[in-house]
Amino acid sequence: MNKKNDIKPYIPPESNQPELTVCSCIVGIILAVIFGAANAYLGLKVGLTVSASIPAAVIAMGTIRIIMKRNSILESNMVQTIGSAGESVAAGAIFTLPTLFLWAAEGKIAKPAIGEITFIALAGGILGVLFMIPLRSALIVKEHHTLPYPEGKACAEVLLSAEKNKDNSKSSSTVFAGMGIGGLIKFVVDGLGAFAGEISLTFKGFRGEIGTQIYPAVMSVGYICGPRISAYMLSGGIMSWLVLIPIISLFGNDAIIYPGSKTIGEIYVSGGASAIWSTYIRYIGAGALAAGGIISLTKSLPLIASAFKSAVVNLNFASGNEVLRTEKDLSIKWIIVFVVVICIVMGISSYVPIGIFGSLIIIIFGFFFSTVSSKMVGLVGSSNNPVSGMAIATLIIATLMLTASGKSGMSGMYTAIVIGAVICIIAAIAGDSSQDLKTGYLLGATPKKQQIGELIGAICSALTIGATLYLLDAAWGFGSDELSAPQATLMKLIVEGVVENNLPWGLILSGVFIAVLCELSQIPILPFAIGIYLPVHISACIMVGGIVRLCFEKLKKDESRKTEIINNGTLFCSGLIAGEGLGGVILAALAVIGVSKYTNISDIFSPAIYYGGSVIIFALSVIALIRFALRDNLYNKQSKRSNNI
């Protein structure tokens, strides 16, 4: 072992525990598909995704130890390694690929085939894992004391604590209970249509609007992100729905202002504040989001430069044949071969016609941003990883390069989105892989087997994400109230703006300067901008979860007990998100085959019951969160779960 490495893993290199087994692969693949689908639904709904590592680890331990009566911590680690890859592939895909569906709905291109989406996701997922392999020694091992990888360390502590306590029944039941409750509420609200999914409050003589959604998954995002981020998002929502919309309506009531085709007064009468938001405010939010992503990326340039330099200098080209078990990586020779093959296949394939030039852009920017992503999550955690900024920067650069090379119009925009999608998936999966490898490094896992596990998880998720996107689009349509697809809509606006120059630049620039104002005021730009861009009902629901988290943080209890409460709530919220996400996918399938129209019973209830029941359901979901968070004997000692903004 390297002399600089004074870390003794829990399982020593000389010991061999079961890791990459049939059992761990099957359970891991199931979790990868589940959390991939759940995060796809959540990301398309609210523009954020959450990490699946700790809930996957908890479910893994519950399944392997309690149900299957197996007792290998490395096998449980392998399950969470494979399982967590699903949400990363989903995050990268839903930030970009729905743009193709939006163009198809406008009649500009044919709807992308499931195989086409699978091809893109496979390329990004596999490259993201492969690019991280030669970086492991430089970032995970040699910089162990300077790169803490908070999520990876927290996941290791969860697994170690369970290993010592030998009892995972309560923690795993918390996750499963959340899944059941989340799925049930989703079915009652959207499947049966028994109660409203959103409650709004308007004011006479004032064209602002406030309200909340009642979905537990949205509330769970606020709990996991915490009160501070939730408050910034709600602040953005207040800015747009209680300040900008009333001002636009007040001063422009009788005016027709581009991109609107009617007077603002007529727009408001036809659709209320929501119509003003969709016509004007989303462009302001898009400008703020784009500027926020670029500013976040620019602020990270010194870190990016140092990360890339140190990683390239310390690339591990050593053979994996004569080293300790805990130092074995997949062969760098095979990595180079696979990268070259993928590059050639992408370049010559007529299935996704991006050409050799586009393929080279993916390889160059993909390796660069995988390095950036890995080091960023190592220092500040996944919650501050500017994946959106990387995607925006890639799209702008790629679009400009393609336009300069003569590839413009719809063909150029399509190519730019595909390039951006692959690189976005690469960055997301590289960040996830680095966290998982950190967990394995602390536990004493075999890196080579973990890397194979990451590939399995990424491939299986890629094979199912296309069907998931197709179902969700067929059921509700991207850009709808149910699935606003905020990140993908933003990417579409950026690419079209660069190529066609047909955007309402006055609104876009207003958003840009709002972002600059936030930066000067030291307000986190991205959550505030997301609050502007999304309906305030989503931000308000998120804030409810943030308030519950704040109450737990203010409890007058010792720190260990307080941490138990917060982490138990995190596990329950992770279950709520997974359950509602899976429920959404199932309901989408029922809608596509035509069953959903027979299950809707919304007409049999009066408005008082329809909306009053929503309030009761929302209150019960909050009470359930509090109840499960206050359960005793949770073994977790540290966990700060995160989203790809």
Secondary structure in CASP SS format (residue, H / E / C, confidence):
PFRMAT SS
TARGET T0000
AUTHOR 0000-0000-0000
METHOD secondary structure of the structure
MODEL  1
M C 1.00
N C 1.00
K C 1.00
K C 1.00
N C 1.00
D C 1.00
I C 1.00
K C 1.00
P C 1.00
Y C 1.00
I C 1.00
P C 1.00
P C 1.00
E C 1.00
S C 1.00
N C 1.00
Q C 1.00
P C 1.00
E C 1.00
L C 1.00
T C 1.00
V H 1.00
C H 1.00
S H 1.00
C H 1.00
I H 1.00
V H 1.00
G H 1.00
I H 1.00
I H 1.00
L H 1.00
A H 1.00
V H 1.00
I H 1.00
F H 1.00
G H 1.00
A H 1.00
A H 1.00
N H 1.00
A H 1.00
Y H 1.00
L H 1.00
G H 1.00
L H 1.00
K H 1.00
V H 1.00
G C 1.00
L C 1.00
T C 1.00
V C 1.00
S C 1.00
A C 1.00
S H 1.00
I H 1.00
P H 1.00
A H 1.00
A H 1.00
V H 1.00
I H 1.00
A H 1.00
M H 1.00
G H 1.00
T H 1.00
I H 1.00
R H 1.00
I H 1.00
I H 1.00
M C 1.00
K C 1.00
R C 1.00
N C 1.00
S C 1.00
I H 1.00
L H 1.00
E H 1.00
S H 1.00
N H 1.00
M H 1.00
V H 1.00
Q H 1.00
T H 1.00
I H 1.00
G H 1.00
S H 1.00
A H 1.00
G H 1.00
E H 1.00
S H 1.00
V H 1.00
A H 1.00
A H 1.00
G H 1.00
A H 1.00
I H 1.00
F C 1.00
T C 1.00
L C 1.00
P H 1.00
T H 1.00
L H 1.00
F H 1.00
L H 1.00
W H 1.00
A H 1.00
A H 1.00
E C 1.00
G C 1.00
K C 1.00
I C 1.00
A C 1.00
K C 1.00
P C 1.00
A C 1.00
I H 1.00
G H 1.00
E H 1.00
I H 1.00
T H 1.00
F H 1.00
I H 1.00
A H 1.00
L H 1.00
A H 1.00
G H 1.00
G H 1.00
I H 1.00
L H 1.00
G H 1.00
V H 1.00
L H 1.00
F H 1.00
M H 1.00
I H 1.00
P H 1.00
L H 1.00
R H 1.00
S H 1.00
A H 1.00
L H 1.00
I H 1.00
V H 1.00
K C 1.00
E C 1.00
H C 1.00
H C 1.00
T C 1.00
L C 1.00
P C 1.00
Y C 1.00
P H 1.00
E H 1.00
G H 1.00
K H 1.00
A H 1.00
C H 1.00
A H 1.00
E H 1.00
V H 1.00
L H 1.00
L H 1.00
S H 1.00
A H 1.00
E H 1.00
K H 1.00
N H 1.00
K C 1.00
D C 1.00
N C 1.00
S H 1.00
K H 1.00
S H 1.00
S H 1.00
S H 1.00
T H 1.00
V H 1.00
F H 1.00
A H 1.00
G H 1.00
M H 1.00
G H 1.00
I H 1.00
G H 1.00
G H 1.00
L H 1.00
I H 1.00
K H 1.00
F H 1.00
V H 1.00
V H 1.00
D H 1.00
G H 1.00
L C 1.00
G C 1.00
A C 1.00
F C 1.00
A C 1.00
G C 1.00
E E 1.00
I E 1.00
S E 1.00
L E 1.00
T E 1.00
F E 1.00
K C 1.00
G C 1.00
F E 1.00
R E 1.00
G E 1.00
E E 1.00
I E 1.00
G E 1.00
T E 1.00
Q E 1.00
I C 1.00
Y C 1.00
P H 1.00
A H 1.00
V H 1.00
M H 1.00
S H 1.00
V H 1.00
G H 1.00
Y H 1.00
I H 1.00
C H 1.00
G C 1.00
P H 1.00
R H 1.00
I H 1.00
S H 1.00
A H 1.00
Y H 1.00
M H 1.00
L H 1.00
S H 1.00
G H 1.00
G H 1.00
I H 1.00
M H 1.00
S H 1.00
W H 1.00
L H 1.00
V H 1.00
L H 1.00
I H 1.00
P H 1.00
I H 1.00
I H 1.00
S H 1.00
L H 1.00
F H 1.00
G C 1.00
N C 1.00
D C 1.00
A C 1.00
I E 1.00
I C 1.00
Y C 1.00
P C 1.00
G C 1.00
S C 1.00
K C 1.00
T E 1.00
I H 1.00
G H 1.00
E H 1.00
I H 1.00
Y H 1.00
V H 1.00
S H 1.00
G H 1.00
G H 1.00
A H 1.00
S H 1.00
A H 1.00
I H 1.00
W H 1.00
S H 1.00
T H 1.00
Y H 1.00
I H 1.00
R H 1.00
Y H 1.00
I H 1.00
G H 1.00
A H 1.00
G H 1.00
A H 1.00
L H 1.00
A H 1.00
A H 1.00
G H 1.00
G H 1.00
I H 1.00
I H 1.00
S H 1.00
L H 1.00
T H 1.00
K H 1.00
S C 1.00
L H 1.00
P H 1.00
L H 1.00
I H 1.00
A H 1.00
S H 1.00
A H 1.00
F H 1.00
K H 1.00
S H 1.00
A H 1.00
V H 1.00
V H 1.00
N C 1.00
L C 1.00
N C 1.00
F C 1.00
A C 1.00
S C 1.00
G C 1.00
N C 1.00
E C 1.00
V C 1.00
L C 1.00
R H 1.00
T H 1.00
E H 1.00
K C 1.00
D C 1.00
L C 1.00
S C 1.00
I H 1.00
K H 1.00
W H 1.00
I H 1.00
I H 1.00
V H 1.00
F H 1.00
V H 1.00
V H 1.00
V H 1.00
I H 1.00
C H 1.00
I H 1.00
V H 1.00
M H 1.00
G H 1.00
I H 1.00
S C 1.00
S C 1.00
Y C 1.00
V C 1.00
P C 1.00
I C 1.00
G H 1.00
I H 1.00
F H 1.00
G H 1.00
S H 1.00
L H 1.00
I H 1.00
I H 1.00
I H 1.00
I H 1.00
F H 1.00
G H 1.00
F H 1.00
F H 1.00
F H 1.00
S H 1.00
T H 1.00
V H 1.00
S H 1.00
S H 1.00
K H 1.00
M H 1.00
V H 1.00
G H 1.00
L H 1.00
V H 1.00
G C 1.00
S H 1.00
S H 1.00
N H 1.00
N C 1.00
P C 1.00
V H 1.00
S H 1.00
G H 1.00
M H 1.00
A H 1.00
I H 1.00
A H 1.00
T H 1.00
L H 1.00
I H 1.00
I H 1.00
A H 1.00
T H 1.00
L H 1.00
M H 1.00
L H 1.00
T H 1.00
A H 1.00
S C 1.00
G C 1.00
K C 1.00
S C 1.00
G H 1.00
M H 1.00
S H 1.00
G H 1.00
M H 1.00
Y H 1.00
T H 1.00
A H 1.00
I H 1.00
V H 1.00
I H 1.00
G H 1.00
A H 1.00
V H 1.00
I H 1.00
C H 1.00
I H 1.00
I H 1.00
A H 1.00
A H 1.00
I H 1.00
A H 1.00
G H 1.00
D H 1.00
S H 1.00
S H 1.00
Q H 1.00
D H 1.00
L H 1.00
K H 1.00
T H 1.00
G H 1.00
Y H 1.00
L H 1.00
L H 1.00
G C 1.00
A C 1.00
T C 1.00
P H 1.00
K H 1.00
K H 1.00
Q H 1.00
Q H 1.00
I H 1.00
G H 1.00
E H 1.00
L H 1.00
I H 1.00
G H 1.00
A H 1.00
I H 1.00
C H 1.00
S H 1.00
A H 1.00
L H 1.00
T H 1.00
I H 1.00
G H 1.00
A H 1.00
T H 1.00
L H 1.00
Y H 1.00
L H 1.00
L H 1.00
D H 1.00
A H 1.00
A H 1.00
W C 1.00
G C 1.00
F C 1.00
G C 1.00
S C 1.00
D C 1.00
E C 1.00
L C 1.00
S C 1.00
A C 1.00
P H 1.00
Q H 1.00
A H 1.00
T H 1.00
L H 1.00
M H 1.00
K H 1.00
L H 1.00
I H 1.00
V H 1.00
E H 1.00
G H 1.00
V H 1.00
V H 1.00
E H 1.00
N C 1.00
N C 1.00
L C 1.00
P C 1.00
W H 1.00
G H 1.00
L H 1.00
I H 1.00
L H 1.00
S H 1.00
G H 1.00
V H 1.00
F H 1.00
I H 1.00
A H 1.00
V H 1.00
L H 1.00
C H 1.00
E H 1.00
L H 1.00
S C 1.00
Q C 1.00
I C 1.00
P C 1.00
I H 1.00
L H 1.00
P H 1.00
F H 1.00
A H 1.00
I H 1.00
G H 1.00
I H 1.00
Y H 1.00
L C 1.00
P C 1.00
V H 1.00
H H 1.00
I H 1.00
S H 1.00
A H 1.00
C H 1.00
I H 1.00
M H 1.00
V H 1.00
G H 1.00
G H 1.00
I H 1.00
V H 1.00
R H 1.00
L H 1.00
C H 1.00
F H 1.00
E H 1.00
K C 1.00
L C 1.00
K C 1.00
K C 1.00
D C 1.00
E H 1.00
S H 1.00
R H 1.00
K H 1.00
T H 1.00
E H 1.00
I H 1.00
I H 1.00
N H 1.00
N H 1.00
G H 1.00
T H 1.00
L H 1.00
F H 1.00
C H 1.00
S H 1.00
G H 1.00
L H 1.00
I H 1.00
A H 1.00
G H 1.00
E H 1.00
G H 1.00
L H 1.00
G H 1.00
G H 1.00
V H 1.00
I H 1.00
L H 1.00
A H 1.00
A H 1.00
L H 1.00
A H 1.00
V H 1.00
I C 1.00
G C 1.00
V C 1.00
S H 1.00
K H 1.00
Y H 1.00
T C 1.00
N C 1.00
I C 1.00
S H 1.00
D H 1.00
I H 1.00
F C 1.00
S C 1.00
P H 1.00
A H 1.00
I H 1.00
Y H 1.00
Y H 1.00
G H 1.00
G H 1.00
S H 1.00
V H 1.00
I H 1.00
I H 1.00
F H 1.00
A H 1.00
L H 1.00
S H 1.00
V H 1.00
I H 1.00
A H 1.00
L H 1.00
I H 1.00
R H 1.00
F H 1.00
A H 1.00
L C 1.00
R C 1.00
D C 1.00
N C 1.00
L C 1.00
Y C 1.00
N C 1.00
K C 1.00
Q C 1.00
S C 1.00
K C 1.00
R C 1.00
S C 1.00
N C 1.00
N C 1.00
I C 1.00
END
